[in-house]
């Protein structure tokens, strides 16, 4: 039980002006350790510990991490499964030139061409393209390939066993281009997909085509100037003739919240522009009107909970995405391809509606002048599938750091 000698996590968050996510990360990293309340195991903090840190913070404690680095020459990339360009925009901001981008979705291709007419957009199924013209001409190959199970012909999966999967096409392109480094990105679930066999198979295939795989990491976008609790797995392969260690970008100290995405501040120099957006039907709006900021279905009266959730009410799990309203002072939950799915609700903090297209784009850290083509639903899909631009930029700096070291040793 919290006594007068201790503060709760909520209280410390208010006292220090830091988000609860930041405090949890500091606890995990050992920077500001909490103790555990004996029964509930909630984090609590000694008052003298909090007061000591408060004095340190008064010395203007700010984000001391800076991953930015200037490329010593022009570095180039081919991007596969490019989508609406989140990763490409981020890497461009870091200083990497995209020489070609492949994408099958026609609306995403229109988005890429609309915003970057100079980019070489290869529209269509990756299987129909040969990338040999870029052999030894490009430093980097990136790609957010979909996660698919393999058919295991033997104990060690080889490239031929992966035929028919999109990772095979990613690996084929890497083999044809022969870049210094390749970067694959995917959802966190890839780690456990098919009981871990899928990621092992991918590692085996990259090894076969001449790449050492760096230990896989799942990066939390919220640690890289993205106001969203999104996690992305990165699979990094370094060509075997290169004896340089790749280092992932260091996580930032500062966590940005929804207010930083939608209001004028450090991330954007104006409030979010108006734009079209989805709407709730009247019966759903009436329910969500009852949910406070940072609340969800448990904040509803019991009879409405049961009516609104139906069979889900009796199932296990927290179901914390149902009837969820995001708060101004927290990062958004991970955006999906549709802004009003019942299991993954993302309601505006003050107005009872889903986020608009431009609000979606801000939460993914796209620039305001990045136009999305197609219907509103197509635009939501493109944004929801994207790598946040700021996360892409931070990965871009890590790649540049690696390449700077390589070229400076030649």
Beta strands, then each sheet from edge to edge (+ up, - down):
strand 1: 6-8
strand 2: 35-36
strand 3: 43-46
strand 4: 75-80
strand 5: 96-103
strand 6: 121-123
strand 7: 140-143
strand 8: 181-187
strand 9: 211-213
strand 10: 217-220
strand 11: 228-229
strand 12: 231-239
strand 13: 332-333
sheet 1: 1+ 3- 2+
sheet 2: 6+ 5+ 4+ 7+ 8+ 12- 9+
sheet 3: 6+ 5+ 4+ 7+ 8+ 12- 10+
sheet 4: 11+ 13+
end
